[in-house]
Amino acid sequence: MLPLHSLGERIVVLGPSNAGKSTLAVALSKKLGFPTVHLDQLHHLPHTDWKQRPEQEFAALHDTASLASSGSWKATTRA
């Protein structure tokens, strides 16, 4: 098995609903010391049953999160 650090500083976790993507992303984040960015939280408005944000608002939030992560990122999304 490859050591976790061999995965690099940018890891994307993809999969279907309830597959454990967020759990895996948070576990990797804690283990490797990288920040976690949950794309669902950026792409959807809170407390709206998954209503999407306007594209420009999502893009701005995404860019801010990417810059704040100091060049390292992990993203989770629903497939």
All heavy atoms as a GROMACS GRO file, in nm:
protein
  604
    1MET      N    1   0.084  -0.118   0.000
    1MET     CA    2   0.000   0.000   0.000
    1MET      C    3   0.089   0.124   0.000
    1MET      O    4   0.189   0.130   0.071
    1MET     CB    5  -0.091  -0.002   0.123
    1MET     CG    6  -0.179   0.120   0.133
    1MET     SD    7  -0.292   0.118   0.273
    1MET     CE    8  -0.421   0.016   0.205
    2LEU      N    9   0.050   0.224  -0.080
    2LEU     CA   10   0.126   0.348  -0.087
    2LEU      C   11   0.109   0.430   0.040
    2LEU      O   12   0.001   0.432   0.099
    2LEU     CB   13   0.076   0.432  -0.205
    2LEU     CG   14   0.098   0.377  -0.344
    2LEU    CD1   15   0.025   0.465  -0.446
    2LEU    CD2   16   0.244   0.372  -0.376
    3PRO      N   17   0.214   0.500   0.083
    3PRO     CA   18   0.199   0.590   0.196
    3PRO      C   19   0.105   0.705   0.160
    3PRO      O   20   0.102   0.749   0.044
    3PRO     CB   21   0.340   0.643   0.222
    3PRO     CG   22   0.431   0.572   0.130
    3PRO     CD   23   0.350   0.496   0.032
    4LEU      N   24   0.028   0.755   0.256
    4LEU     CA   25  -0.068   0.862   0.229
    4LEU      C   26  -0.002   0.984   0.165
    4LEU      O   27  -0.057   1.046   0.075
    4LEU     CB   28  -0.139   0.905   0.357
    4LEU     CG   29  -0.249   0.814   0.407
    4LEU    CD1   30  -0.308   0.868   0.538
    4LEU    CD2   31  -0.358   0.798   0.304
    5HIS      N   32   0.116   1.021   0.211
    5HIS     CA   33   0.182   1.140   0.158
    5HIS      C   34   0.217   1.127   0.010
    5HIS      O   35   0.237   1.226  -0.057
    5HIS     CB   36   0.306   1.175   0.241
    5HIS     CG   37   0.270   1.235   0.373
    5HIS    ND1   38   0.225   1.364   0.387
    5HIS    CD2   39   0.270   1.182   0.497
    5HIS    CE1   40   0.200   1.390   0.513
    5HIS    NE2   41   0.226   1.280   0.583
    6SER      N   42   0.220   1.005  -0.043
    6SER     CA   43   0.249   0.987  -0.184
    6SER      C   44   0.132   1.032  -0.272
    6SER      O   45   0.148   1.047  -0.392
    6SER     CB   46   0.284   0.842  -0.215
    6SER     OG   47   0.170   0.759  -0.203
    7LEU      N   48   0.015   1.056  -0.211
    7LEU     CA   49  -0.100   1.103  -0.287
    7LEU      C   50  -0.085   1.249  -0.329
    7LEU      O   51  -0.156   1.296  -0.416
    7LEU     CB   52  -0.228   1.088  -0.204
    7LEU     CG   53  -0.270   0.946  -0.170
    7LEU    CD1   54  -0.390   0.948  -0.077
    7LEU    CD2   55  -0.301   0.868  -0.296
    8GLY      N   56   0.005   1.321  -0.266
    8GLY     CA   57   0.024   1.462  -0.298
    8GLY      C   58  -0.058   1.551  -0.207
    8GLY      O   59  -0.122   1.505  -0.113
    9GLU      N   60  -0.055   1.681  -0.237
    9GLU     CA   61  -0.122   1.778  -0.152
    9GLU      C   62  -0.263   1.812  -0.200
    9GLU      O   63  -0.333   1.888  -0.135
    9GLU     CB   64  -0.039   1.905  -0.143
    9GLU     CG   65   0.092   1.884  -0.072
    9GLU     CD   66   0.171   2.012  -0.056
    9GLU    OE1   67   0.123   2.119  -0.097
    9GLU    OE2   68   0.282   2.005  -0.001
   10ARG      N   69  -0.304   1.762  -0.314
   10ARG     CA   70  -0.438   1.789  -0.366
   10ARG      C   71  -0.510   1.657  -0.391
   10ARG      O   72  -0.467   1.579  -0.476
   10ARG     CB   73  -0.430   1.871  -0.494
   10ARG     CG   74  -0.372   2.007  -0.468
   10ARG     CD   75  -0.366   2.088  -0.595
   10ARG     NE   76  -0.315   2.220  -0.564
   10ARG     CZ   77  -0.356   2.331  -0.621
   10ARG    NH1   78  -0.447   2.325  -0.714
   10ARG    NH2   79  -0.306   2.445  -0.586
   11ILE      N   80  -0.617   1.637  -0.318
   11ILE     CA   81  -0.691   1.511  -0.326
   11ILE      C   82  -0.838   1.544  -0.350
   11ILE      O   83  -0.895   1.626  -0.278
   11ILE     CB   84  -0.677   1.429  -0.196
   11ILE    CG1   85  -0.529   1.398  -0.170
   11ILE    CG2   86  -0.759   1.301  -0.204
   11ILE    CD1   87  -0.501   1.342  -0.032
   12VAL      N   88  -0.899   1.482  -0.449
   12VAL     CA   89  -1.040   1.500  -0.476
   12VAL      C   90  -1.110   1.368  -0.443
   12VAL      O   91  -1.066   1.262  -0.485
   12VAL     CB   92  -1.065   1.536  -0.624
   12VAL    CG1   93  -1.214   1.546  -0.654
   12VAL    CG2   94  -0.993   1.664  -0.660
   13VAL      N   95  -1.217   1.376  -0.365
   13VAL     CA   96  -1.294   1.259  -0.328
   13VAL      C   97  -1.430   1.268  -0.397
   13VAL      O   98  -1.505   1.363  -0.375
   13VAL     CB   99  -1.313   1.250  -0.174
   13VAL    CG1  100  -1.393   1.127  -0.137
   13VAL    CG2  101  -1.177   1.250  -0.104
   14LEU      N  102  -1.461   1.172  -0.482
   14LEU     CA  103  -1.586   1.169  -0.557
   14LEU      C  104  -1.661   1.040  -0.527
   14LEU      O  105  -1.601   0.938  -0.496
   14LEU     CB  106  -1.558   1.174  -0.708
   14LEU     CG  107  -1.482   1.294  -0.760
   14LEU    CD1  108  -1.443   1.272  -0.906
   14LEU    CD2  109  -1.565   1.419  -0.746
   15GLY      N  110  -1.793   1.044  -0.540
   15GLY     CA  111  -1.872   0.924  -0.522
   15GLY      C  112  -2.019   0.956  -0.508
   15GLY      O  113  -2.058   1.073  -0.501
   16PRO      N  114  -2.102   0.852  -0.502
   16PRO     CA  115  -2.247   0.872  -0.489
   16PRO      C  116  -2.285   0.916  -0.348
   16PRO      O  117  -2.204   0.912  -0.255
   16PRO     CB  118  -2.304   0.734  -0.521
   16PRO     CG  119  -2.195   0.639  -0.484
   16PRO     CD  120  -2.066   0.712  -0.513
   17SER      N  121  -2.409   0.956  -0.333
   17SER     CA  122  -2.461   0.998  -0.202
   17SER      C  123  -2.441   0.888  -0.098
   17SER      O  124  -2.455   0.770  -0.128
   17SER     CB  125  -2.610   1.030  -0.212
   17SER     OG  126  -2.632   1.140  -0.294
   18ASN      N  127  -2.409   0.929   0.022
   18ASN     CA  128  -2.393   0.840   0.138
   18ASN      C  129  -2.282   0.736   0.121
   18ASN      O  130  -2.286   0.630   0.180
   18ASN     CB  131  -2.525   0.769   0.171
   18ASN     CG  132  -2.629   0.866   0.220
   18ASN    OD1  133  -2.599   0.954   0.300
   18ASN    ND2  134  -2.750   0.854   0.170
   19ALA      N  135  -2.181   0.768   0.040
   19ALA     CA  136  -2.070   0.676   0.020
   19ALA      C  137  -1.958   0.698   0.121
   19ALA      O  138  -1.865   0.619   0.127
   19ALA     CB  139  -2.015   0.689  -0.121
   20GLY      N  140  -1.964   0.807   0.198
   20GLY     CA  141  -1.860   0.835   0.297
   20GLY      C  142  -1.754   0.932   0.248
   20GLY      O  143  -1.644   0.937   0.302
   21LYS      N  144  -1.785   1.011   0.146
   21LYS     CA  145  -1.687   1.105   0.088
   21LYS      C  146  -1.640   1.206   0.192
   21LYS      O  147  -1.520   1.228   0.206
   21LYS     CB  148  -1.747   1.178  -0.032
   21LYS     CG  149  -1.787   1.090  -0.147
   21LYS     CD  150  -1.856   1.168  -0.256
   21LYS     CE  151  -1.983   1.238  -0.212
   21LYS     NZ  152  -2.091   1.151  -0.168
   22SER      N  153  -1.733   1.268   0.260
   22SER     CA  154  -1.696   1.370   0.359
   22SER      C  155  -1.617   1.309   0.474
   22SER      O  156  -1.519   1.367   0.521
   22SER     CB  157  -1.821   1.441   0.413
   22SER     OG  158  -1.881   1.517   0.311
   23THR      N  159  -1.657   1.192   0.518
   23THR     CA  160  -1.585   1.122   0.625
   23THR      C  161  -1.442   1.094   0.583
   23THR      O  162  -1.347   1.118   0.659
   23THR     CB  163  -1.658   0.992   0.662
   23THR    OG1  164  -1.791   1.024   0.703
   23THR    CG2  165  -1.586   0.917   0.772
   24LEU      N  166  -1.423   1.044   0.462
   24LEU     CA  167  -1.288   1.015   0.411
   24LEU      C  168  -1.208   1.144   0.396
   24LEU      O  169  -1.091   1.150   0.436
   24LEU     CB  170  -1.296   0.943   0.276
   24LEU     CG  171  -1.161   0.917   0.208
   24LEU    CD1  172  -1.070   0.831   0.296
   24LEU    CD2  173  -1.184   0.852   0.072
   25ALA      N  174  -1.270   1.249   0.341
   25ALA     CA  175  -1.199   1.376   0.322
   25ALA      C  176  -1.153   1.434   0.455
   25ALA      O  177  -1.039   1.481   0.467
   25ALA     CB  178  -1.287   1.476   0.248
   26VAL      N  179  -1.239   1.430   0.556
   26VAL     CA  180  -1.202   1.483   0.688
   26VAL      C  181  -1.092   1.397   0.750
   26VAL      O  182  -0.997   1.450   0.809
   26VAL     CB  183  -1.326   1.493   0.779
   26VAL    CG1  184  -1.288   1.521   0.923
   26VAL    CG2  185  -1.420   1.601   0.726
   27ALA      N  186  -1.102   1.265   0.736
   27ALA     CA  187  -0.998   1.177   0.791
   27ALA      C  188  -0.864   1.204   0.724
   27ALA      O  189  -0.760   1.213   0.792
   27ALA     CB  190  -1.039   1.030   0.774
   28LEU      N  191  -0.862   1.218   0.592
   28LEU     CA  192  -0.738   1.250   0.521
   28LEU      C  193  -0.685   1.387   0.564
   28LEU      O  194  -0.564   1.405   0.583
   28LEU     CB  195  -0.761   1.249   0.370
   28LEU     CG  196  -0.780   1.112   0.305
   28LEU    CD1  197  -0.828   1.128   0.160
   28LEU    CD2  198  -0.651   1.032   0.310
   29SER      N  199  -0.774   1.481   0.579
   29SER     CA  200  -0.736   1.616   0.620
   29SER      C  201  -0.667   1.615   0.755
   29SER      O  202  -0.562   1.677   0.774
   29SER     CB  203  -0.862   1.703   0.626
   29SER     OG  204  -0.830   1.833   0.667
   30LYS      N  205  -0.726   1.543   0.849
   30LYS     CA  206  -0.667   1.535   0.984
   30LYS      C  207  -0.532   1.462   0.980
   30LYS      O  208  -0.436   1.505   1.043
   30LYS     CB  209  -0.763   1.464   1.080
   30LYS     CG  210  -0.882   1.549   1.117
   30LYS     CD  211  -0.975   1.474   1.210
   30LYS     CE  212  -1.095   1.559   1.245
   30LYS     NZ  213  -1.188   1.487   1.333
   31LYS      N  214  -0.528   1.354   0.907
   31LYS     CA  215  -0.406   1.273   0.902
   31LYS      C  216  -0.290   1.346   0.833
   31LYS      O  217  -0.176   1.340   0.877
   31LYS     CB  218  -0.435   1.141   0.828
   31LYS     CG  219  -0.321   1.045   0.819
   31LYS     CD  220  -0.291   0.981   0.952
   31LYS     CE  221  -0.185   0.873   0.936
   31LYS     NZ  222  -0.148   0.814   1.063
   32LEU      N  223  -0.323   1.418   0.724
   32LEU     CA  224  -0.218   1.483   0.644
   32LEU      C  225  -0.198   1.630   0.678
   32LEU      O  226  -0.104   1.693   0.632
   32LEU     CB  227  -0.252   1.469   0.496
   32LEU     CG  228  -0.255   1.325   0.444
   32LEU    CD1  229  -0.308   1.320   0.301
   32LEU    CD2  230  -0.118   1.262   0.452
   33GLY      N  231  -0.289   1.687   0.758
   33GLY     CA  232  -0.275   1.826   0.798
   33GLY      C  233  -0.312   1.926   0.689
   33GLY      O  234  -0.262   2.038   0.688
   34PHE      N  235  -0.400   1.886   0.597
   34PHE     CA  236  -0.445   1.974   0.490
   34PHE      C  237  -0.586   2.022   0.521
   34PHE      O  238  -0.664   1.952   0.585
   34PHE     CB  239  -0.450   1.900   0.356
   34PHE     CG  240  -0.319   1.846   0.307
   34PHE    CD1  241  -0.316   1.734   0.228
   34PHE    CD2  242  -0.200   1.907   0.339
   34PHE    CE1  243  -0.196   1.684   0.180
   34PHE    CE2  244  -0.079   1.858   0.292
   34PHE     CZ  245  -0.078   1.746   0.212
   35PRO      N  246  -0.624   2.139   0.469
   35PRO     CA  247  -0.763   2.183   0.486
   35PRO      C  248  -0.856   2.103   0.396
   35PRO      O  249  -0.813   2.045   0.296
   35PRO     CB  250  -0.758   2.330   0.443
   35PRO     CG  251  -0.642   2.339   0.352
   35PRO     CD  252  -0.542   2.238   0.400
   36THR      N  253  -0.984   2.100   0.432
   36THR     CA  254  -1.085   2.031   0.353
   36THR      C  255  -1.183   2.134   0.300
   36THR      O  256  -1.227   2.222   0.373
   36THR     CB  257  -1.162   1.928   0.437
   36THR    OG1  258  -1.069   1.834   0.489
   36THR    CG2  259  -1.265   1.855   0.356
   37VAL      N  260  -1.218   2.124   0.172
   37VAL     CA  261  -1.319   2.209   0.110
   37VAL      C  262  -1.432   2.118   0.065
   37VAL      O  263  -1.411   2.029  -0.016
   37VAL     CB  264  -1.260   2.286  -0.011
   37VAL    CG1  265  -1.370   2.366  -0.080
   37VAL    CG2  266  -1.146   2.375   0.033
   38HIS      N  267  -1.552   2.142   0.117
   38HIS     CA  268  -1.670   2.064   0.078
   38HIS      C  269  -1.745   2.142  -0.030
   38HIS      O  270  -1.810   2.243  -0.001
   38HIS     CB  271  -1.760   2.037   0.198
   38HIS     CG  272  -1.696   1.954   0.304
   38HIS    ND1  273  -1.691   1.817   0.298
   38HIS    CD2  274  -1.630   1.990   0.416
   38HIS    CE1  275  -1.627   1.771   0.403
   38HIS    NE2  276  -1.589   1.873   0.476
   39LEU      N  277  -1.736   2.098  -0.153
   39LEU     CA  278  -1.796   2.171  -0.264
   39LEU      C  279  -1.947   2.183  -0.253
   39LEU      O  280  -2.006   2.283  -0.294
   39LEU     CB  281  -1.758   2.108  -0.398
   39LEU     CG  282  -1.610   2.118  -0.435
   39LEU    CD1  283  -1.585   2.053  -0.570
   39LEU    CD2  284  -1.564   2.262  -0.436
   40ASP      N  285  -2.013   2.082  -0.195
   40ASP     CA  286  -2.158   2.090  -0.176
   40ASP      C  287  -2.194   2.211  -0.090
   40ASP      O  288  -2.295   2.277  -0.113
   40ASP     CB  289  -2.213   1.964  -0.112
   40ASP     CG  290  -2.237   1.852  -0.212
   40ASP    OD1  291  -2.234   1.880  -0.333
   40ASP    OD2  292  -2.260   1.739  -0.168
   41GLN      N  293  -2.114   2.240   0.011
   41GLN     CA  294  -2.142   2.353   0.098
   41GLN      C  295  -2.124   2.485   0.026
   41GLN      O  296  -2.188   2.584   0.060
   41GLN     CB  297  -2.053   2.348   0.222
   41GLN     CG  298  -2.086   2.233   0.313
   41GLN     CD  299  -1.990   2.221   0.429
   41GLN    OE1  300  -1.893   2.295   0.441
   41GLN    NE2  301  -2.016   2.126   0.517
   42LEU      N  302  -2.038   2.488  -0.074
   42LEU     CA  303  -2.017   2.609  -0.152
   42LEU      C  304  -2.120   2.621  -0.265
   42LEU      O  305  -2.165   2.731  -0.298
   42LEU     CB  306  -1.876   2.611  -0.213
   42LEU     CG  307  -1.758   2.602  -0.116
   42LEU    CD1  308  -1.628   2.604  -0.194
   42LEU    CD2  309  -1.763   2.712  -0.013
   43HIS      N  310  -2.155   2.510  -0.325
   43HIS     CA  311  -2.240   2.510  -0.445
   43HIS      C  312  -2.388   2.526  -0.413
   43HIS      O  313  -2.465   2.574  -0.496
   43HIS     CB  314  -2.217   2.382  -0.524
   43HIS     CG  315  -2.270   2.389  -0.663
   43HIS    ND1  316  -2.389   2.331  -0.699
   43HIS    CD2  317  -2.223   2.450  -0.775
   43HIS    CE1  318  -2.411   2.354  -0.827
   43HIS    NE2  319  -2.313   2.426  -0.875
   44HIS      N  320  -2.430   2.485  -0.294
   44HIS     CA  321  -2.572   2.490  -0.258
   44HIS      C  322  -2.596   2.591  -0.147
   44HIS      O  323  -2.513   2.607  -0.057
   44HIS     CB  324  -2.620   2.352  -0.214
   44HIS     CG  325  -2.610   2.251  -0.323
   44HIS    ND1  326  -2.502   2.166  -0.334
   44HIS    CD2  327  -2.690   2.224  -0.428
   44HIS    CE1  328  -2.519   2.089  -0.440
   44HIS    NE2  329  -2.631   2.122  -0.499
   45LEU      N  330  -2.711   2.657  -0.153
   45LEU     CA  331  -2.748   2.752  -0.048
   45LEU      C  332  -2.785   2.675   0.078
   45LEU      O  333  -2.851   2.571   0.072
   45LEU     CB  334  -2.867   2.836  -0.095
   45LEU     CG  335  -2.838   2.929  -0.213
   45LEU    CD1  336  -2.968   2.982  -0.272
   45LEU    CD2  337  -2.748   3.043  -0.168
   46PRO      N  338  -2.743   2.726   0.195
   46PRO     CA  339  -2.775   2.656   0.319
   46PRO      C  340  -2.926   2.658   0.349
   46PRO      O  341  -2.995   2.754   0.315
   46PRO     CB  342  -2.696   2.734   0.425
   46PRO     CG  343  -2.661   2.864   0.363
   46PRO     CD  344  -2.664   2.846   0.215
   47HIS      N  345  -2.973   2.551   0.409
   47HIS     CA  346  -3.112   2.538   0.456
   47HIS      C  347  -3.214   2.554   0.343
   47HIS      O  348  -3.322   2.609   0.364
   47HIS     CB  349  -3.141   2.639   0.568
   47HIS     CG  350  -3.035   2.643   0.673
   47HIS    ND1  351  -3.009   2.537   0.758
   47HIS    CD2  352  -2.946   2.741   0.705
   47HIS    CE1  353  -2.910   2.569   0.838
   47HIS    NE2  354  -2.870   2.692   0.808
   48THR      N  355  -3.181   2.505   0.222
   48THR     CA  356  -3.272   2.521   0.107
   48THR      C  357  -3.301   2.388   0.038
   48THR      O  358  -3.356   2.389  -0.071
   48THR     CB  359  -3.212   2.616   0.002
   48THR    OG1  360  -3.090   2.559  -0.048
   48THR    CG2  361  -3.189   2.754   0.057
   49ASP      N  362  -3.266   2.277   0.097
   49ASP     CA  363  -3.288   2.147   0.034
   49ASP      C  364  -3.218   2.139  -0.102
   49ASP      O  365  -3.277   2.102  -0.203
   49ASP     CB  366  -3.438   2.118   0.020
   49ASP     CG  367  -3.467   1.971  -0.003
   49ASP    OD1  368  -3.385   1.885   0.036
   49ASP    OD2  369  -3.572   1.942  -0.062
   50TRP      N  370  -3.091   2.177  -0.102
   50TRP     CA  371  -3.000   2.163  -0.216
   50TRP      C  372  -3.027   2.262  -0.330
   50TRP      O  373  -2.997   2.234  -0.445
   50TRP     CB  374  -2.996   2.019  -0.269
   50TRP     CG  375  -2.953   1.922  -0.166
   50TRP    CD1  376  -3.034   1.834  -0.098
   50TRP    CD2  377  -2.821   1.904  -0.112
   50TRP    NE1  378  -2.960   1.763  -0.008
   50TRP    CE2  379  -2.830   1.804  -0.014
   50TRP    CE3  380  -2.699   1.964  -0.136
   50TRP    CZ2  381  -2.719   1.762   0.058
   50TRP    CZ3  382  -2.590   1.921  -0.064
   50TRP    CH2  383  -2.601   1.821   0.032
   51LYS      N  384  -3.082   2.379  -0.301
   51LYS     CA  385  -3.097   2.481  -0.405
   51LYS      C  386  -2.958   2.536  -0.440
   51LYS      O  387  -2.880   2.573  -0.353
   51LYS     CB  388  -3.187   2.594  -0.356
   51LYS     CG  389  -3.209   2.701  -0.460
   51LYS     CD  390  -3.301   2.810  -0.410
   51LYS     CE  391  -3.315   2.917  -0.516
   51LYS     NZ  392  -3.394   3.031  -0.465
   52GLN      N  393  -2.928   2.540  -0.571
   52GLN     CA  394  -2.795   2.582  -0.615
   52GLN      C  395  -2.778   2.733  -0.604
   52GLN      O  396  -2.873   2.810  -0.625
   52GLN     CB  397  -2.771   2.538  -0.759
   52GLN     CG  398  -2.763   2.389  -0.774
   52GLN     CD  399  -2.733   2.348  -0.916
   52GLN    OE1  400  -2.714   2.430  -1.004
   52GLN    NE2  401  -2.729   2.218  -0.940
   53ARG      N  402  -2.655   2.774  -0.572
   53ARG     CA  403  -2.620   2.916  -0.572
   53ARG      C  404  -2.607   2.963  -0.716
   53ARG      O  405  -2.579   2.882  -0.805
   53ARG     CB  406  -2.483   2.938  -0.506
   53ARG     CG  407  -2.476   2.911  -0.361
   53ARG     CD  408  -2.336   2.943  -0.310
   53ARG     NE  409  -2.316   2.894  -0.177
   53ARG     CZ  410  -2.352   2.961  -0.067
   53ARG    NH1  411  -2.404   3.080  -0.077
   53ARG    NH2  412  -2.332   2.909   0.053
   54PRO      N  413  -2.619   3.092  -0.738
   54PRO     CA  414  -2.586   3.145  -0.871
   54PRO      C  415  -2.440   3.112  -0.904
   54PRO      O  416  -2.354   3.111  -0.814
   54PRO     CB  417  -2.606   3.296  -0.854
   54PRO     CG  418  -2.700   3.310  -0.739
   54PRO     CD  419  -2.670   3.194  -0.648
   55GLU      N  420  -2.412   3.086  -1.030
   55GLU     CA  421  -2.278   3.041  -1.073
   55GLU      C  422  -2.167   3.137  -1.031
   55GLU      O  423  -2.061   3.094  -0.985
   55GLU     CB  424  -2.276   3.021  -1.225
   55GLU     CG  425  -2.147   2.962  -1.276
   55GLU     CD  426  -2.117   2.823  -1.224
   55GLU    OE1  427  -2.210   2.747  -1.198
   55GLU    OE2  428  -1.998   2.790  -1.207
   56GLN      N  429  -2.190   3.267  -1.044
   56GLN     CA  430  -2.086   3.365  -1.007
   56GLN      C  431  -2.058   3.362  -0.857
   56GLN      O  432  -1.944   3.376  -0.815
   56GLN     CB  433  -2.125   3.505  -1.052
   56GLN     CG  434  -2.118   3.523  -1.202
   56GLN     CD  435  -2.156   3.664  -1.243
   56GLN    OE1  436  -2.236   3.730  -1.178
   56GLN    NE2  437  -2.098   3.710  -1.352
   57GLU      N  438  -2.162   3.344  -0.777
   57GLU     CA  439  -2.144   3.336  -0.632
   57GLU      C  440  -2.065   3.211  -0.594
   57GLU      O  441  -1.974   3.216  -0.512
   57GLU     CB  442  -2.280   3.337  -0.562
   57GLU     CG  443  -2.272   3.343  -0.412
   57GLU     CD  444  -2.408   3.346  -0.346
   57GLU    OE1  445  -2.508   3.378  -0.414
   57GLU    OE2  446  -2.415   3.315  -0.225
   58PHE      N  447  -2.102   3.097  -0.656
   58PHE     CA  448  -2.027   2.973  -0.631
   58PHE      C  449  -1.881   2.989  -0.671
   58PHE      O  450  -1.790   2.951  -0.597
   58PHE     CB  451  -2.089   2.855  -0.706
   58PHE     CG  452  -2.000   2.734  -0.709
   58PHE    CD1  453  -1.973   2.662  -0.594
   58PHE    CD2  454  -1.942   2.694  -0.828
   58PHE    CE1  455  -1.889   2.552  -0.596
   58PHE    CE2  456  -1.858   2.583  -0.830
   58PHE     CZ  457  -1.832   2.512  -0.715
   59ALA      N  458  -1.856   3.048  -0.790
   59ALA     CA  459  -1.719   3.066  -0.838
   59ALA      C  460  -1.637   3.151  -0.741
   59ALA      O  461  -1.522   3.120  -0.712
   59ALA     CB  462  -1.719   3.127  -0.977
   60ALA      N  463  -1.698   3.257  -0.688
   60ALA     CA  464  -1.627   3.343  -0.593
   60ALA      C  465  -1.596   3.268  -0.464
   60ALA      O  466  -1.484   3.277  -0.411
   60ALA     CB  467  -1.711   3.467  -0.564
   61LEU      N  468  -1.693   3.192  -0.413
   61LEU     CA  469  -1.668   3.113  -0.291
   61LEU      C  470  -1.562   3.008  -0.315
   61LEU      O  471  -1.475   2.984  -0.230
   61LEU     CB  472  -1.798   3.047  -0.244
   61LEU     CG  473  -1.904   3.138  -0.186
   61LEU    CD1  474  -2.035   3.063  -0.167
   61LEU    CD2  475  -1.857   3.196  -0.053
   62HIS      N  476  -1.568   2.942  -0.432
   62HIS     CA  477  -1.470   2.840  -0.466
   62HIS      C  478  -1.329   2.900  -0.472
   62HIS      O  479  -1.233   2.845  -0.418
   62HIS     CB  480  -1.507   2.777  -0.600
   62HIS     CG  481  -1.409   2.676  -0.648
   62HIS    ND1  482  -1.300   2.709  -0.725
   62HIS    CD2  483  -1.404   2.543  -0.629
   62HIS    CE1  484  -1.232   2.601  -0.752
   62HIS    NE2  485  -1.292   2.499  -0.696
   63ASP      N  486  -1.317   3.015  -0.540
   63ASP     CA  487  -1.186   3.079  -0.552
   63ASP      C  488  -1.132   3.121  -0.416
   63ASP      O  489  -1.013   3.102  -0.387
   63ASP     CB  490  -1.194   3.201  -0.644
   63ASP     CG  491  -1.219   3.162  -0.790
   63ASP    OD1  492  -1.208   3.041  -0.823
   63ASP    OD2  493  -1.251   3.252  -0.868
   64THR      N  494  -1.218   3.173  -0.330
   64THR     CA  495  -1.177   3.214  -0.196
   64THR      C  496  -1.130   3.093  -0.116
   64THR      O  497  -1.026   3.098  -0.050
   64THR     CB  498  -1.293   3.284  -0.122
   64THR    OG1  499  -1.329   3.401  -0.196
   64THR    CG2  500  -1.254   3.323   0.018
   65ALA      N  501  -1.205   2.984  -0.123
   65ALA     CA  502  -1.166   2.862  -0.050
   65ALA      C  503  -1.035   2.805  -0.103
   65ALA      O  504  -0.950   2.759  -0.026
   65ALA     CB  505  -1.277   2.757  -0.060
   66SER      N  506  -1.017   2.810  -0.234
   66SER     CA  507  -0.894   2.759  -0.295
   66SER      C  508  -0.773   2.841  -0.251
   66SER      O  509  -0.668   2.786  -0.218
   66SER     CB  510  -0.904   2.760  -0.447
   66SER     OG  511  -1.004   2.671  -0.490
   67LEU      N  512  -0.788   2.972  -0.251
   67LEU     CA  513  -0.678   3.058  -0.209
   67LEU      C  514  -0.649   3.044  -0.060
   67LEU      O  515  -0.533   3.044  -0.018
   67LEU     CB  516  -0.709   3.205  -0.241
   67LEU     CG  517  -0.711   3.241  -0.389
   67LEU    CD1  518  -0.762   3.383  -0.408
   67LEU    CD2  519  -0.574   3.225  -0.451
   68ALA      N  520  -0.753   3.028   0.020
   68ALA     CA  521  -0.736   3.016   0.165
   68ALA      C  522  -0.669   2.886   0.205
   68ALA      O  523  -0.611   2.876   0.313
   68ALA     CB  524  -0.872   3.028   0.234
   69SER      N  525  -0.674   2.786   0.116
   69SER     CA  526  -0.616   2.656   0.151
   69SER      C  527  -0.466   2.650   0.126
   69SER      O  528  -0.407   2.544   0.135
   69SER     CB  529  -0.688   2.544   0.076
   69SER     OG  530  -0.666   2.556  -0.062
   70SER      N  531  -0.405   2.762   0.092
   70SER     CA  532  -0.260   2.772   0.075
   70SER      C  533  -0.202   2.673  -0.024
   70SER      O  534  -0.098   2.613   0.000
   70SER     CB  535  -0.190   2.757   0.211
   70SER     OG  536  -0.236   2.854   0.300
   71GLY      N  537  -0.271   2.650  -0.134
   71GLY     CA  538  -0.218   2.562  -0.238
   71GLY      C  539  -0.248   2.416  -0.217
   71GLY      O  540  -0.219   2.333  -0.301
   72SER      N  541  -0.306   2.379  -0.104
   72SER     CA  542  -0.344   2.240  -0.079
   72SER      C  543  -0.495   2.233  -0.072
   72SER      O  544  -0.557   2.320  -0.015
   72SER     CB  545  -0.287   2.191   0.054
   72SER     OG  546  -0.148   2.202   0.056
   73TRP      N  547  -0.554   2.130  -0.129
   73TRP     CA  548  -0.699   2.119  -0.118
   73TRP      C  549  -0.742   1.975  -0.134
   73TRP      O  550  -0.677   1.893  -0.193
   73TRP     CB  551  -0.771   2.208  -0.218
   73TRP     CG  552  -0.732   2.189  -0.362
   73TRP    CD1  553  -0.638   2.260  -0.431
   73TRP    CD2  554  -0.783   2.094  -0.455
   73TRP    NE1  555  -0.631   2.215  -0.559
   73TRP    CE2  556  -0.717   2.115  -0.577
   73TRP    CE3  557  -0.880   1.995  -0.446
   73TRP    CZ2  558  -0.745   2.038  -0.690
   73TRP    CZ3  559  -0.908   1.918  -0.559
   73TRP    CH2  560  -0.840   1.942  -0.679
   74LYS      N  561  -0.856   1.948  -0.074
   74LYS     CA  562  -0.930   1.825  -0.094
   74LYS      C  563  -1.072   1.869  -0.116
   74LYS      O  564  -1.119   1.960  -0.050
   74LYS     CB  565  -0.924   1.736   0.030
   74LYS     CG  566  -0.797   1.658   0.042
   74LYS     CD  567  -0.781   1.605   0.179
   74LYS     CE  568  -0.748   1.712   0.277
   74LYS     NZ  569  -0.634   1.793   0.248
   75ALA      N  570  -1.141   1.812  -0.209
   75ALA     CA  571  -1.278   1.851  -0.236
   75ALA      C  572  -1.366   1.728  -0.235
   75ALA      O  573  -1.325   1.622  -0.277
   75ALA     CB  574  -1.288   1.921  -0.371
   76THR      N  575  -1.487   1.745  -0.184
   76THR     CA  576  -1.583   1.638  -0.190
   76THR      C  577  -1.703   1.688  -0.267
   76THR      O  578  -1.738   1.803  -0.263
   76THR     CB  579  -1.628   1.589  -0.050
   76THR    OG1  580  -1.693   1.698   0.016
   76THR    CG2  581  -1.510   1.541   0.030
   77THR      N  582  -1.768   1.596  -0.338
   77THR     CA  583  -1.887   1.633  -0.413
   77THR      C  584  -1.975   1.510  -0.427
   77THR      O  585  -1.930   1.398  -0.414
   77THR     CB  586  -1.850   1.690  -0.552
   77THR    OG1  587  -1.971   1.734  -0.613
   77THR    CG2  588  -1.780   1.590  -0.638
   78ARG      N  589  -2.101   1.534  -0.452
   78ARG     CA  590  -2.192   1.423  -0.480
   78ARG      C  591  -2.183   1.389  -0.627
   78ARG      O  592  -2.171   1.478  -0.710
   78ARG     CB  593  -2.336   1.461  -0.446
   78ARG     CG  594  -2.357   1.487  -0.301
   78ARG     CD  595  -2.497   1.512  -0.266
   78ARG     NE  596  -2.570   1.583  -0.371
   78ARG     CZ  597  -2.698   1.603  -0.368
   78ARG    NH1  598  -2.769   1.563  -0.266
   78ARG    NH2  599  -2.759   1.668  -0.465
   79ALA      N  600  -2.188   1.263  -0.658
   79ALA     CA  601  -2.183   1.222  -0.800
   79ALA      C  602  -2.322   1.190  -0.849
   79ALA      O  603  -2.410   1.162  -0.776
   79ALA     CB  604  -2.092   1.101  -0.818
   0.00000   0.00000   0.00000
